[in-house]
């Protein structure tokens, strides 16, 4: 983004913010979420160019702590959305068993269940193991 475009964008945001503050009756002013989101986007562009938060806040007519809080809140929202979009599967590894264990399993004896909390249940038959997996899983 060119300097002129960035400067124009900043001026427009500054005008929107000042118009919003003077239009309300209440002394407490709340910035509309869509304007706040645009301010955060503008701030990210300016920060990539190395500008400090203080200079950006002054240009927009905001307090530095308000601007940094908006940026932190927006970042937390995007991180939360990213975490929630990922599936909740756990990684599983399949390892080769020793030959004696393989023979015992093929005979249907001595199956065991190891839970995520470290509990171990040994000596299960296939039907009981399947039932426990349905109940635990």
C-alpha positions in Angstrom: 0.0 0.0 0.0 1.3 3.4 -0.9 1.9 6.2 1.6 -0.8 8.4 0.0 -3.4 5.6 0.2 -2.5 4.8 3.7 -2.7 8.5 4.7 -6.1 8.9 3.1 -7.3 5.7 4.8 -6.1 7.1 8.2 -7.8 10.4 7.7 -11.1 8.8 6.8 -10.9 6.6 9.9 -10.0 9.6 12.0 -13.1 11.5 10.7 -15.4 8.5 11.3 -14.1 8.1 14.9 -14.5 11.8 15.7 -18.0 12.0 14.1 -19.0 9.0 16.2 -17.8 10.5 19.4 -19.7 13.8 18.9 -23.0 12.4 17.6 -24.0 10.5 20.8 -25.8 11.9 23.8 -23.9 9.8 26.3 -20.5 10.8 27.6 -19.4 7.2 27.2 -18.8 6.4 23.5 -18.6 3.0 22.0 -17.0 2.5 18.7 -19.1 0.4 16.3 -17.5 -3.1 15.7 -17.2 -2.5 11.9 -15.2 0.7 12.5 -13.1 -0.9 15.2 -12.3 -3.7 12.8 -11.2 -1.3 10.1 -9.1 0.6 12.6 -7.3 -2.7 13.6 -6.7 -3.5 9.9 -5.2 0.0 9.4 -3.1 -0.4 12.5 -1.7 -3.8 11.2 -0.6 -2.1 8.0 1.0 0.8 9.8 2.8 -1.6 12.2 4.2 -3.6 9.3 5.8 -0.4 8.2 7.4 0.0 11.7 5.2 2.7 13.1 4.7 2.7 16.9 1.2 2.4 18.4 1.4 5.8 19.9 1.8 7.6 16.5 -1.0 5.6 15.0 -3.3 6.3 18.0 -2.6 10.1 17.9 -3.2 10.2 14.1 -6.6 8.5 14.7 -7.5 10.6 17.7 -7.5 7.6 20.1 -5.7 6.7 23.3 -2.8 4.3 22.8 -4.2 1.8 25.4 -7.5 1.7 23.6 -5.9 1.0 20.2 -3.6 -1.8 21.6 -6.6 -3.3 23.4 -8.6 -3.4 20.2 -5.6 -5.1 18.4 -5.2 -7.7 21.2 -9.0 -8.4 21.2 -9.1 -8.9 17.5 -6.0 -11.2 17.6 -7.6 -13.3 20.4 -10.8 -13.6 18.3 -8.9 -14.8 15.2 -6.8 -17.2 17.3 -10.0 -18.6 18.9 -11.7 -19.0 15.5 -8.6 -20.8 14.2 -8.5 -23.2 17.1 -12.2 -24.0 16.8 -11.9 -24.7 13.1 -9.4 -27.4 13.6 -10.7 -30.9 14.1 -10.4 -32.3 17.6 -8.7 -35.6 16.7 -5.7 -36.9 18.6 -2.7 -38.4 17.0 -2.3 -42.1 17.1 0.7 -44.2 16.5 0.7 -47.8 15.5 3.7 -49.9 16.6 4.7 -53.4 15.7 4.2 -55.9 18.5 6.5 -58.7 19.5 5.8 -62.0 17.9 4.6 -63.7 21.1 2.1 -60.9 21.8 0.9 -61.3 18.2 0.3 -65.0 18.6 -1.5 -64.5 21.9 -3.8 -61.8 20.3 -4.6 -64.0 17.3 -5.7 -66.7 19.8 -8.1 -64.1 21.3 -6.4 -64.0 24.7 -5.0 -61.2 26.8 -6.3 -58.1 25.2 -5.7 -54.9 27.1 -7.0 -51.4 27.3 -4.8 -48.4 28.2 -6.8 -45.2 28.9 -5.5 -41.6 28.2 -5.2 -41.2 32.0 -2.9 -44.2 32.3 -5.2 -46.8 33.5 -4.5 -50.3 32.2 -7.1 -53.1 32.0 -5.7 -56.5 30.9 -7.1 -59.9 30.2 -10.0 -58.8 28.1 -11.8 -60.7 25.4 -12.7 -59.0 22.1 -16.4 -58.5 23.0 -15.6 -56.9 26.4 -12.9 -54.7 24.8 -15.3 -53.5 22.1 -17.9 -52.7 24.8 -15.4 -50.7 26.9 -14.2 -48.8 23.9 -17.8 -47.7 23.1 -18.4 -46.6 26.7 -15.0 -44.8 27.1 -14.8 -43.3 23.7 
